[in-house]
Amino acid sequence: MNTITLYTKDNCPQCKMTKKFLADKNLNFEEINIDVETQYIDSLKEKGFRSVPVITTADEKVTIVGFRPDQLRTLAV
C-alpha cells in the first residue's frame, strides 16, 4: 500500500471525520497539521489547494480534497 499523507488543521470537522474514516479502515497515514507545521501551507497553495483535509499518496496517483468517503474507500482496497 502506498504511503498516505493527510494534511489537516485544528478545529476542522472534515479533518476529524477523515482521520476517523482512515483509522476505522485500518489505513496507516502520516498526519501533517498545517497549524503546527506551517511550512507546508505554501506548498499546498502552490499545488492549488485552498482547504483541508488534503489526502495524497506517495506516488501522487491519488489526491482527495475534503471528506469524501466515496473516494476514500478506494484507498481501503
PDB file with SEQRES, HELIX, SHEET and CRYST1 records, atoms N, CA, C and O in Angstrom:
SEQRES   1 A   77  MET ASN THR ILE THR LEU TYR THR LYS ASP ASN CYS PRO          
SEQRES   2 A   77  GLN CYS LYS MET THR LYS LYS PHE LEU ALA ASP LYS ASN          
SEQRES   3 A   77  LEU ASN PHE GLU GLU ILE ASN ILE ASP VAL GLU THR GLN          
SEQRES   4 A   77  TYR ILE ASP SER LEU LYS GLU LYS GLY PHE ARG SER VAL          
SEQRES   5 A   77  PRO VAL ILE THR THR ALA ASP GLU LYS VAL THR ILE VAL          
SEQRES   6 A   77  GLY PHE ARG PRO ASP GLN LEU ARG THR LEU ALA VAL              
HELIX    1 AA1 PRO A   13  ASP A   24  1                                  12    
HELIX    2 AA2 GLN A   39  GLU A   46  1                                   8    
HELIX    3 AA3 PRO A   69  LEU A   72  1                                   4    
HELIX    4 AA4 ARG A   73  ALA A   76  5                                   4    
SHEET    1 AA1 4 PHE A  29  ASN A  33  0                                        
SHEET    2 AA1 4 ILE A   4  THR A   8  1                                        
SHEET    3 AA1 4 VAL A  54  THR A  57 -1                                        
SHEET    4 AA1 4 THR A  63  VAL A  65 -1                                        
CRYST1    1.000    1.000    1.000  90.00  90.00  90.00 P 1           1          
ATOM      1  N   MET A   1       0.851  -1.200   0.000  1.00  0.00           N  
ATOM      2  CA  MET A   1       0.000   0.000   0.000  1.00  0.00           C  
ATOM      3  C   MET A   1       0.879   1.239   0.000  1.00  0.00           C  
ATOM      4  O   MET A   1       1.895   1.308   0.691  1.00  0.00           O  
ATOM      5  N   ASN A   2       0.474   2.180  -0.764  1.00  0.00           N  
ATOM      6  CA  ASN A   2       1.158   3.462  -0.854  1.00  0.00           C  
ATOM      7  C   ASN A   2       1.067   4.211   0.465  1.00  0.00           C  
ATOM      8  O   ASN A   2       0.082   4.073   1.190  1.00  0.00           O  
ATOM      9  N   THR A   3       2.070   4.991   0.777  1.00  0.00           N  
ATOM     10  CA  THR A   3       2.028   5.826   1.959  1.00  0.00           C  
ATOM     11  C   THR A   3       0.990   6.920   1.776  1.00  0.00           C  
ATOM     12  O   THR A   3       0.959   7.579   0.737  1.00  0.00           O  
ATOM     13  N   ILE A   4       0.143   7.118   2.776  1.00  0.00           N  
ATOM     14  CA  ILE A   4      -0.907   8.136   2.732  1.00  0.00           C  
ATOM     15  C   ILE A   4      -0.480   9.302   3.611  1.00  0.00           C  
ATOM     16  O   ILE A   4      -0.082   9.118   4.761  1.00  0.00           O  
ATOM     17  N   THR A   5      -0.568  10.502   3.054  1.00  0.00           N  
ATOM     18  CA  THR A   5      -0.306  11.715   3.816  1.00  0.00           C  
ATOM     19  C   THR A   5      -1.608  12.485   3.922  1.00  0.00           C  
ATOM     20  O   THR A   5      -2.302  12.696   2.928  1.00  0.00           O  
ATOM     21  N   LEU A   6      -1.928  12.900   5.128  1.00  0.00           N  
ATOM     22  CA  LEU A   6      -3.161  13.642   5.393  1.00  0.00           C  
ATOM     23  C   LEU A   6      -2.791  15.003   5.970  1.00  0.00           C  
ATOM     24  O   LEU A   6      -2.217  15.093   7.056  1.00  0.00           O  
ATOM     25  N   TYR A   7      -3.123  16.052   5.239  1.00  0.00           N  
ATOM     26  CA  TYR A   7      -2.892  17.421   5.707  1.00  0.00           C  
ATOM     27  C   TYR A   7      -4.163  17.889   6.401  1.00  0.00           C  
ATOM     28  O   TYR A   7      -5.257  17.821   5.840  1.00  0.00           O  
ATOM     29  N   THR A   8      -3.998  18.368   7.632  1.00  0.00           N  
ATOM     30  CA  THR A   8      -5.140  18.788   8.446  1.00  0.00           C  
ATOM     31  C   THR A   8      -4.835  20.130   9.105  1.00  0.00           C  
ATOM     32  O   THR A   8      -3.747  20.687   8.958  1.00  0.00           O  
ATOM     33  N   LYS A   9      -5.828  20.631   9.835  1.00  0.00           N  
ATOM     34  CA  LYS A   9      -5.614  21.781  10.703  1.00  0.00           C  
ATOM     35  C   LYS A   9      -6.519  21.647  11.906  1.00  0.00           C  
ATOM     36  O   LYS A   9      -7.451  20.843  11.902  1.00  0.00           O  
ATOM     37  N   ASP A  10      -6.252  22.427  12.932  1.00  0.00           N  
ATOM     38  CA  ASP A  10      -7.047  22.375  14.158  1.00  0.00           C  
ATOM     39  C   ASP A  10      -8.479  22.831  13.884  1.00  0.00           C  
ATOM     40  O   ASP A  10      -8.730  23.629  12.981  1.00  0.00           O  
ATOM     41  N   ASN A  11      -9.398  22.314  14.671  1.00  0.00           N  
ATOM     42  CA  ASN A  11     -10.809  22.722  14.617  1.00  0.00           C  
ATOM     43  C   ASN A  11     -11.428  22.543  13.233  1.00  0.00           C  
ATOM     44  O   ASN A  11     -12.213  23.379  12.786  1.00  0.00           O  
ATOM     45  N   CYS A  12     -11.076  21.462  12.563  1.00  0.00           N  
ATOM     46  CA  CYS A  12     -11.586  21.164  11.227  1.00  0.00           C  
ATOM     47  C   CYS A  12     -12.431  19.892  11.306  1.00  0.00           C  
ATOM     48  O   CYS A  12     -11.880  18.797  11.417  1.00  0.00           O  
ATOM     49  N   PRO A  13     -13.762  20.021  11.250  1.00  0.00           N  
ATOM     50  CA  PRO A  13     -14.624  18.832  11.356  1.00  0.00           C  
ATOM     51  C   PRO A  13     -14.373  17.812  10.239  1.00  0.00           C  
ATOM     52  O   PRO A  13     -14.392  16.607  10.489  1.00  0.00           O  
ATOM     53  N   GLN A  14     -14.142  18.280   9.030  1.00  0.00           N  
ATOM     54  CA  GLN A  14     -13.887  17.351   7.924  1.00  0.00           C  
ATOM     55  C   GLN A  14     -12.584  16.595   8.136  1.00  0.00           C  
ATOM     56  O   GLN A  14     -12.476  15.420   7.786  1.00  0.00           O  
ATOM     57  N   CYS A  15     -11.594  17.273   8.710  1.00  0.00           N  
ATOM     58  CA  CYS A  15     -10.314  16.616   9.012  1.00  0.00           C  
ATOM     59  C   CYS A  15     -10.526  15.505  10.032  1.00  0.00           C  
ATOM     60  O   CYS A  15      -9.986  14.409   9.881  1.00  0.00           O  
ATOM     61  N   LYS A  16     -11.304  15.781  11.063  1.00  0.00           N  
ATOM     62  CA  LYS A  16     -11.572  14.782  12.099  1.00  0.00           C  
ATOM     63  C   LYS A  16     -12.318  13.586  11.526  1.00  0.00           C  
ATOM     64  O   LYS A  16     -12.014  12.443  11.868  1.00  0.00           O  
ATOM     65  N   MET A  17     -13.294  13.838  10.657  1.00  0.00           N  
ATOM     66  CA  MET A  17     -14.052  12.751  10.048  1.00  0.00           C  
ATOM     67  C   MET A  17     -13.150  11.915   9.135  1.00  0.00           C  
ATOM     68  O   MET A  17     -13.277  10.691   9.091  1.00  0.00           O  
ATOM     69  N   THR A  18     -12.248  12.565   8.415  1.00  0.00           N  
ATOM     70  CA  THR A  18     -11.332  11.848   7.532  1.00  0.00           C  
ATOM     71  C   THR A  18     -10.386  10.972   8.342  1.00  0.00           C  
ATOM     72  O   THR A  18     -10.158   9.816   7.986  1.00  0.00           O  
ATOM     73  N   LYS A  19      -9.831  11.512   9.434  1.00  0.00           N  
ATOM     74  CA  LYS A  19      -8.943  10.723  10.294  1.00  0.00           C  
ATOM     75  C   LYS A  19      -9.675   9.510  10.860  1.00  0.00           C  
ATOM     76  O   LYS A  19      -9.124   8.409  10.895  1.00  0.00           O  
ATOM     77  N   LYS A  20     -10.907   9.709  11.300  1.00  0.00           N  
ATOM     78  CA  LYS A  20     -11.693   8.605  11.848  1.00  0.00           C  
ATOM     79  C   LYS A  20     -11.955   7.552  10.779  1.00  0.00           C  
ATOM     80  O   LYS A  20     -11.835   6.357  11.048  1.00  0.00           O  
ATOM     81  N   PHE A  21     -12.308   7.978   9.576  1.00  0.00           N  
ATOM     82  CA  PHE A  21     -12.566   7.052   8.481  1.00  0.00           C  
ATOM     83  C   PHE A  21     -11.327   6.202   8.205  1.00  0.00           C  
ATOM     84  O   PHE A  21     -11.421   4.978   8.111  1.00  0.00           O  
ATOM     85  N   LEU A  22     -10.170   6.846   8.074  1.00  0.00           N  
ATOM     86  CA  LEU A  22      -8.932   6.119   7.782  1.00  0.00           C  
ATOM     87  C   LEU A  22      -8.587   5.150   8.910  1.00  0.00           C  
ATOM     88  O   LEU A  22      -8.172   4.019   8.657  1.00  0.00           O  
ATOM     89  N   ALA A  23      -8.757   5.593  10.150  1.00  0.00           N  
ATOM     90  CA  ALA A  23      -8.476   4.727  11.303  1.00  0.00           C  
ATOM     91  C   ALA A  23      -9.438   3.540  11.342  1.00  0.00           C  
ATOM     92  O   ALA A  23      -9.023   2.414  11.616  1.00  0.00           O  
ATOM     93  N   ASP A  24     -10.724   3.789  11.067  1.00  0.00           N  
ATOM     94  CA  ASP A  24     -11.716   2.712  11.066  1.00  0.00           C  
ATOM     95  C   ASP A  24     -11.417   1.665   9.999  1.00  0.00           C  
ATOM     96  O   ASP A  24     -11.751   0.493  10.169  1.00  0.00           O  
ATOM     97  N   LYS A  25     -10.792   2.078   8.908  1.00  0.00           N  
ATOM     98  CA  LYS A  25     -10.435   1.158   7.815  1.00  0.00           C  
ATOM     99  C   LYS A  25      -9.027   0.577   8.007  1.00  0.00           C  
ATOM    100  O   LYS A  25      -8.507  -0.116   7.132  1.00  0.00           O  
ATOM    101  N   ASN A  26      -8.421   0.871   9.163  1.00  0.00           N  
ATOM    102  CA  ASN A  26      -7.072   0.386   9.488  1.00  0.00           C  
ATOM    103  C   ASN A  26      -6.034   0.803   8.454  1.00  0.00           C  
ATOM    104  O   ASN A  26      -5.122   0.039   8.137  1.00  0.00           O  
ATOM    105  N   LEU A  27      -6.174   2.001   7.938  1.00  0.00           N  
ATOM    106  CA  LEU A  27      -5.209   2.543   6.985  1.00  0.00           C  
ATOM    107  C   LEU A  27      -4.197   3.403   7.731  1.00  0.00           C  
ATOM    108  O   LEU A  27      -4.574   4.314   8.469  1.00  0.00           O  
ATOM    109  N   ASN A  28      -2.934   3.118   7.542  1.00  0.00           N  
ATOM    110  CA  ASN A  28      -1.883   3.918   8.154  1.00  0.00           C  
ATOM    111  C   ASN A  28      -1.696   5.196   7.361  1.00  0.00           C  
ATOM    112  O   ASN A  28      -1.723   5.187   6.131  1.00  0.00           O  
ATOM    113  N   PHE A  29      -1.507   6.291   8.070  1.00  0.00           N  
ATOM    114  CA  PHE A  29      -1.305   7.567   7.401  1.00  0.00           C  
ATOM    115  C   PHE A  29      -0.423   8.459   8.251  1.00  0.00           C  
ATOM    116  O   PHE A  29      -0.349   8.325   9.472  1.00  0.00           O  
ATOM    117  N   GLU A  30       0.241   9.372   7.562  1.00  0.00           N  
ATOM    118  CA  GLU A  30       1.030  10.390   8.238  1.00  0.00           C  
ATOM    119  C   GLU A  30       0.201  11.658   8.256  1.00  0.00           C  
ATOM    120  O   GLU A  30      -0.220  12.145   7.207  1.00  0.00           O  
ATOM    121  N   GLU A  31      -0.034  12.191   9.433  1.00  0.00           N  
ATOM    122  CA  GLU A  31      -0.797  13.436   9.544  1.00  0.00           C  
ATOM    123  C   GLU A  31       0.157  14.617   9.644  1.00  0.00           C  
ATOM    124  O   GLU A  31       1.100  14.615  10.435  1.00  0.00           O  
ATOM    125  N   ILE A  32      -0.113  15.621   8.825  1.00  0.00           N  
ATOM    126  CA  ILE A  32       0.632  16.871   8.894  1.00  0.00           C  
ATOM    127  C   ILE A  32      -0.372  17.974   9.202  1.00  0.00           C  
ATOM    128  O   ILE A  32      -1.202  18.332   8.367  1.00  0.00           O  
ATOM    129  N   ASN A  33      -0.281  18.505  10.417  1.00  0.00           N  
ATOM    130  CA  ASN A  33      -1.177  19.570  10.852  1.00  0.00           C  
ATOM    131  C   ASN A  33      -0.543  20.904  10.446  1.00  0.00           C  
ATOM    132  O   ASN A  33       0.507  21.284  10.964  1.00  0.00           O  
ATOM    133  N   ILE A  34      -1.193  21.608   9.513  1.00  0.00           N  
ATOM    134  CA  ILE A  34      -0.600  22.846   8.986  1.00  0.00           C  
ATOM    135  C   ILE A  34      -0.683  24.008   9.970  1.00  0.00           C  
ATOM    136  O   ILE A  34      -0.048  25.041   9.756  1.00  0.00           O  
ATOM    137  N   ASP A  35      -1.452  23.856  11.043  1.00  0.00           N  
ATOM    138  CA  ASP A  35      -1.429  24.869  12.102  1.00  0.00           C  
ATOM    139  C   ASP A  35      -0.135  24.768  12.904  1.00  0.00           C  
ATOM    140  O   ASP A  35       0.351  25.762  13.444  1.00  0.00           O  
ATOM    141  N   VAL A  36       0.416  23.564  12.976  1.00  0.00           N  
ATOM    142  CA  VAL A  36       1.656  23.326  13.709  1.00  0.00           C  
ATOM    143  C   VAL A  36       2.858  23.403  12.776  1.00  0.00           C  
ATOM    144  O   VAL A  36       3.873  24.021  13.098  1.00  0.00           O  
ATOM    145  N   GLU A  37       2.727  22.769  11.624  1.00  0.00           N  
ATOM    146  CA  GLU A  37       3.822  22.725  10.647  1.00  0.00           C  
ATOM    147  C   GLU A  37       3.493  23.667   9.486  1.00  0.00           C  
ATOM    148  O   GLU A  37       3.150  23.232   8.387  1.00  0.00           O  
ATOM    149  N   THR A  38       3.607  24.951   9.759  1.00  0.00           N  
ATOM    150  CA  THR A  38       3.169  25.976   8.811  1.00  0.00           C  
ATOM    151  C   THR A  38       3.970  25.996   7.513  1.00  0.00           C  
ATOM    152  O   THR A  38       3.531  26.593   6.530  1.00  0.00           O  
ATOM    153  N   GLN A  39       5.130  25.358   7.494  1.00  0.00           N  
ATOM    154  CA  GLN A  39       5.942  25.351   6.280  1.00  0.00           C  
ATOM    155  C   GLN A  39       5.241  24.634   5.121  1.00  0.00           C  
ATOM    156  O   GLN A  39       5.631  24.818   3.968  1.00  0.00           O  
ATOM    157  N   TYR A  40       4.222  23.825   5.398  1.00  0.00           N  
ATOM    158  CA  TYR A  40       3.509  23.105   4.348  1.00  0.00           C  
ATOM    159  C   TYR A  40       2.410  23.943   3.691  1.00  0.00           C  
ATOM    160  O   TYR A  40       1.913  23.569   2.629  1.00  0.00           O  
ATOM    161  N   ILE A  41       2.029  25.043   4.285  1.00  0.00           N  
ATOM    162  CA  ILE A  41       0.936  25.859   3.749  1.00  0.00           C  
ATOM    163  C   ILE A  41       1.254  26.344   2.342  1.00  0.00           C  
ATOM    164  O   ILE A  41       0.427  26.212   1.440  1.00  0.00           O  
ATOM    165  N   ASP A  42       2.435  26.900   2.148  1.00  0.00           N  
ATOM    166  CA  ASP A  42       2.795  27.430   0.833  1.00  0.00           C  
ATOM    167  C   ASP A  42       2.834  26.346  -0.235  1.00  0.00           C  
ATOM    168  O   ASP A  42       2.393  26.570  -1.362  1.00  0.00           O  
ATOM    169  N   SER A  43       3.359  25.174   0.109  1.00  0.00           N  
ATOM    170  CA  SER A  43       3.418  24.112  -0.901  1.00  0.00           C  
ATOM    171  C   SER A  43       2.022  23.631  -1.283  1.00  0.00           C  
ATOM    172  O   SER A  43       1.779  23.306  -2.445  1.00  0.00           O  
ATOM    173  N   LEU A  44       1.099  23.582  -0.318  1.00  0.00           N  
ATOM    174  CA  LEU A  44      -0.282  23.218  -0.644  1.00  0.00           C  
ATOM    175  C   LEU A  44      -0.918  24.272  -1.542  1.00  0.00           C  
ATOM    176  O   LEU A  44      -1.612  23.936  -2.502  1.00  0.00           O  
ATOM    177  N   LYS A  45      -0.683  25.547  -1.231  1.00  0.00           N  
ATOM    178  CA  LYS A  45      -1.225  26.626  -2.055  1.00  0.00           C  
ATOM    179  C   LYS A  45      -0.658  26.584  -3.460  1.00  0.00           C  
ATOM    180  O   LYS A  45      -1.383  26.808  -4.429  1.00  0.00           O  
ATOM    181  N   GLU A  46       0.647  26.296  -3.581  1.00  0.00           N  
ATOM    182  CA  GLU A  46       1.271  26.212  -4.904  1.00  0.00           C  
ATOM    183  C   GLU A  46       0.659  25.104  -5.753  1.00  0.00           C  
ATOM    184  O   GLU A  46       0.611  25.205  -6.979  1.00  0.00           O  
ATOM    185  N   LYS A  47       0.193  24.051  -5.095  1.00  0.00           N  
ATOM    186  CA  LYS A  47      -0.451  22.942  -5.810  1.00  0.00           C  
ATOM    187  C   LYS A  47      -1.924  23.214  -6.069  1.00  0.00           C  
ATOM    188  O   LYS A  47      -2.615  22.383  -6.658  1.00  0.00           O  
ATOM    189  N   GLY A  48      -2.412  24.375  -5.633  1.00  0.00           N  
ATOM    190  CA  GLY A  48      -3.792  24.765  -5.912  1.00  0.00           C  
ATOM    191  C   GLY A  48      -4.796  24.426  -4.829  1.00  0.00           C  
ATOM    192  O   GLY A  48      -5.996  24.622  -5.022  1.00  0.00           O  
ATOM    193  N   PHE A  49      -4.335  23.925  -3.700  1.00  0.00           N  
ATOM    194  CA  PHE A  49      -5.254  23.572  -2.618  1.00  0.00           C  
ATOM    195  C   PHE A  49      -5.513  24.784  -1.744  1.00  0.00           C  
ATOM    196  O   PHE A  49      -4.588  25.497  -1.356  1.00  0.00           O  
ATOM    197  N   ARG A  50      -6.783  25.007  -1.440  1.00  0.00           N  
ATOM    198  CA  ARG A  50      -7.166  26.152  -0.618  1.00  0.00           C  
ATOM    199  C   ARG A  50      -7.876  25.749   0.666  1.00  0.00           C  
ATOM    200  O   ARG A  50      -8.248  26.598   1.476  1.00  0.00           O  
ATOM    201  N   SER A  51      -8.062  24.434   0.843  1.00  0.00           N  
ATOM    202  CA  SER A  51      -8.730  23.951   2.049  1.00  0.00           C  
ATOM    203  C   SER A  51      -8.166  22.590   2.419  1.00  0.00           C  
ATOM    204  O   SER A  51      -7.498  21.940   1.615  1.00  0.00           O  
ATOM    205  N   VAL A  52      -8.440  22.174   3.631  1.00  0.00           N  
ATOM    206  CA  VAL A  52      -8.049  20.850   4.104  1.00  0.00           C  
ATOM    207  C   VAL A  52      -9.310  20.126   4.545  1.00  0.00           C  
ATOM    208  O   VAL A  52     -10.316  20.788   4.803  1.00  0.00           O  
ATOM    209  N   PRO A  53      -9.311  18.864   4.640  1.00  0.00           N  
ATOM    210  CA  PRO A  53      -8.181  17.967   4.514  1.00  0.00           C  
ATOM    211  C   PRO A  53      -7.768  17.732   3.059  1.00  0.00           C  
ATOM    212  O   PRO A  53      -8.582  17.792   2.138  1.00  0.00           O  
ATOM    213  N   VAL A  54      -6.486  17.466   2.893  1.00  0.00           N  
ATOM    214  CA  VAL A  54      -5.946  17.041   1.614  1.00  0.00           C  
ATOM    215  C   VAL A  54      -5.262  15.709   1.869  1.00  0.00           C  
ATOM    216  O   VAL A  54      -4.414  15.595   2.755  1.00  0.00           O  
ATOM    217  N   ILE A  55      -5.634  14.705   1.090  1.00  0.00           N  
ATOM    218  CA  ILE A  55      -5.073  13.378   1.226  1.00  0.00           C  
ATOM    219  C   ILE A  55      -4.304  13.084  -0.058  1.00  0.00           C  
ATOM    220  O   ILE A  55      -4.841  13.227  -1.156  1.00  0.00           O  
ATOM    221  N   THR A  56      -3.052  12.674   0.083  1.00  0.00           N  
ATOM    222  CA  THR A  56      -2.259  12.286  -1.083  1.00  0.00           C  
ATOM    223  C   THR A  56      -1.567  10.964  -0.801  1.00  0.00           C  
ATOM    224  O   THR A  56      -1.338  10.590   0.349  1.00  0.00           O  
ATOM    225  N   THR A  57      -1.239  10.262  -1.892  1.00  0.00           N  
ATOM    226  CA  THR A  57      -0.418   9.064  -1.773  1.00  0.00           C  
ATOM    227  C   THR A  57       0.985   9.419  -2.229  1.00  0.00           C  
ATOM    228  O   THR A  57       1.184  10.397  -2.950  1.00  0.00           O  
ATOM    229  N   ALA A  58       1.951   8.625  -1.808  1.00  0.00           N  
ATOM    230  CA  ALA A  58       3.356   8.927  -2.100  1.00  0.00           C  
ATOM    231  C   ALA A  58       3.623   9.030  -3.599  1.00  0.00           C  
ATOM    232  O   ALA A  58       4.436   9.845  -4.035  1.00  0.00           O  
ATOM    233  N   ASP A  59       2.942   8.209  -4.380  1.00  0.00           N  
ATOM    234  CA  ASP A  59       3.152   8.256  -5.829  1.00  0.00           C  
ATOM    235  C   ASP A  59       2.317   9.348  -6.505  1.00  0.00           C  
ATOM    236  O   ASP A  59       2.385   9.538  -7.719  1.00  0.00           O  
ATOM    237  N   GLU A  60       1.534  10.056  -5.697  1.00  0.00           N  
ATOM    238  CA  GLU A  60       0.673  11.154  -6.154  1.00  0.00           C  
ATOM    239  C   GLU A  60      -0.361  10.716  -7.187  1.00  0.00           C  
ATOM    240  O   GLU A  60      -0.883  11.544  -7.934  1.00  0.00           O  
ATOM    241  N   LYS A  61      -0.659   9.418  -7.232  1.00  0.00           N  
ATOM    242  CA  LYS A  61      -1.706   8.935  -8.134  1.00  0.00           C  
ATOM    243  C   LYS A  61      -3.087   9.234  -7.572  1.00  0.00           C  
ATOM    244  O   LYS A  61      -4.066   9.300  -8.316  1.00  0.00           O  
ATOM    245  N   VAL A  62      -3.165   9.416  -6.252  1.00  0.00           N  
ATOM    246  CA  VAL A  62      -4.444   9.711  -5.602  1.00  0.00           C  
ATOM    247  C   VAL A  62      -4.305  11.002  -4.818  1.00  0.00           C  
ATOM    248  O   VAL A  62      -3.394  11.158  -4.004  1.00  0.00           O  
ATOM    249  N   THR A  63      -5.223  11.925  -5.075  1.00  0.00           N  
ATOM    250  CA  THR A  63      -5.332  13.151  -4.291  1.00  0.00           C  
ATOM    251  C   THR A  63      -6.809  13.371  -4.021  1.00  0.00           C  
ATOM    252  O   THR A  63      -7.622  13.383  -4.945  1.00  0.00           O  
ATOM    253  N   ILE A  64      -7.151  13.543  -2.758  1.00  0.00           N  
ATOM    254  CA  ILE A  64      -8.537  13.754  -2.352  1.00  0.00           C  
ATOM    255  C   ILE A  64      -8.578  15.009  -1.497  1.00  0.00           C  
ATOM    256  O   ILE A  64      -7.777  15.177  -0.578  1.00  0.00           O  
ATOM    257  N   VAL A  65      -9.523  15.887  -1.813  1.00  0.00           N  
ATOM    258  CA  VAL A  65      -9.685  17.123  -1.041  1.00  0.00           C  
ATOM    259  C   VAL A  65     -11.052  17.069  -0.362  1.00  0.00           C  
ATOM    260  O   VAL A  65     -12.071  16.821  -1.008  1.00  0.00           O  
ATOM    261  N   GLY A  66     -11.058  17.304   0.942  1.00  0.00           N  
ATOM    262  CA  GLY A  66     -12.303  17.275   1.694  1.00  0.00           C  
ATOM    263  C   GLY A  66     -12.602  15.875   2.207  1.00  0.00           C  
ATOM    264  O   GLY A  66     -11.879  14.924   1.909  1.00  0.00           O  
ATOM    265  N   PHE A  67     -13.669  15.759   2.978  1.00  0.00           N  
ATOM    266  CA  PHE A  67     -14.105  14.457   3.478  1.00  0.00           C  
ATOM    267  C   PHE A  67     -14.968  13.819   2.409  1.00  0.00           C  
ATOM    268  O   PHE A  67     -16.133  14.180   2.246  1.00  0.00           O  
ATOM    269  N   ARG A  68     -14.402  12.874   1.683  1.00  0.00           N  
ATOM    270  CA  ARG A  68     -15.069  12.222   0.558  1.00  0.00           C  
ATOM    271  C   ARG A  68     -15.047  10.709   0.750  1.00  0.00           C  
ATOM    272  O   ARG A  68     -14.188  10.031   0.185  1.00  0.00           O  
ATOM    273  N   PRO A  69     -15.990  10.162   1.548  1.00  0.00           N  
ATOM    274  CA  PRO A  69     -15.978   8.715   1.807  1.00  0.00           C  
ATOM    275  C   PRO A  69     -15.980   7.886   0.538  1.00  0.00           C  
ATOM    276  O   PRO A  69     -15.359   6.824   0.487  1.00  0.00           O  
ATOM    277  N   ASP A  70     -16.675   8.363  -0.489  1.00  0.00           N  
ATOM    278  CA  ASP A  70     -16.731   7.605  -1.741  1.00  0.00           C  
ATOM    279  C   ASP A  70     -15.340   7.438  -2.334  1.00  0.00           C  
ATOM    280  O   ASP A  70     -15.007   6.366  -2.839  1.00  0.00           O  
ATOM    281  N   GLN A  71     -14.523   8.489  -2.280  1.00  0.00           N  
ATOM    282  CA  GLN A  71     -13.169   8.415  -2.800  1.00  0.00           C  
ATOM    283  C   GLN A  71     -12.204   7.757  -1.816  1.00  0.00           C  
ATOM    284  O   GLN A  71     -11.279   7.056  -2.227  1.00  0.00           O  
ATOM    285  N   LEU A  72     -12.414   7.978  -0.528  1.00  0.00           N  
ATOM    286  CA  LEU A  72     -11.551   7.391   0.485  1.00  0.00           C  
ATOM    287  C   LEU A  72     -11.624   5.863   0.463  1.00  0.00           C  
ATOM    288  O   LEU A  72     -10.646   5.182   0.771  1.00  0.00           O  
ATOM    289  N   ARG A  73     -12.786   5.337   0.097  1.00  0.00           N  
ATOM    290  CA  ARG A  73     -12.937   3.878   0.043  1.00  0.00           C  
ATOM    291  C   ARG A  73     -11.958   3.246  -0.937  1.00  0.00           C  
ATOM    292  O   ARG A  73     -11.565   2.095  -0.746  1.00  0.00           O  
ATOM    293  N   THR A  74     -11.555   3.963  -1.976  1.00  0.00           N  
ATOM    294  CA  THR A  74     -10.607   3.421  -2.943  1.00  0.00           C  
ATOM    295  C   THR A  74      -9.244   3.153  -2.301  1.00  0.00           C  
ATOM    296  O   THR A  74      -8.490   2.309  -2.784  1.00  0.00           O  
ATOM    297  N   LEU A  75      -8.929   3.854  -1.233  1.00  0.00           N  
ATOM    298  CA  LEU A  75      -7.659   3.646  -0.547  1.00  0.00           C  
ATOM    299  C   LEU A  75      -7.673   2.356   0.281  1.00  0.00           C  
ATOM    300  O   LEU A  75      -6.623   1.787   0.579  1.00  0.00           O  
ATOM    301  N   ALA A  76      -8.860   1.912   0.642  1.00  0.00           N  
ATOM    302  CA  ALA A  76      -9.002   0.737   1.505  1.00  0.00           C  
ATOM    303  C   ALA A  76      -8.968  -0.567   0.728  1.00  0.00           C  
ATOM    304  O   ALA A  76      -9.032  -1.643   1.322  1.00  0.00           O  
ATOM    305  N   VAL A  77      -8.871  -0.488  -0.577  1.00  0.00           N  
ATOM    306  CA  VAL A  77      -8.889  -1.715  -1.405  1.00  0.00           C  
ATOM    307  C   VAL A  77      -7.531  -2.361  -1.420  1.00  0.00           C  
ATOM    308  O   VAL A  77      -7.347  -3.397  -2.058  1.00  0.00           O  
TER     309      VAL A  77                                                      
END                                                                             
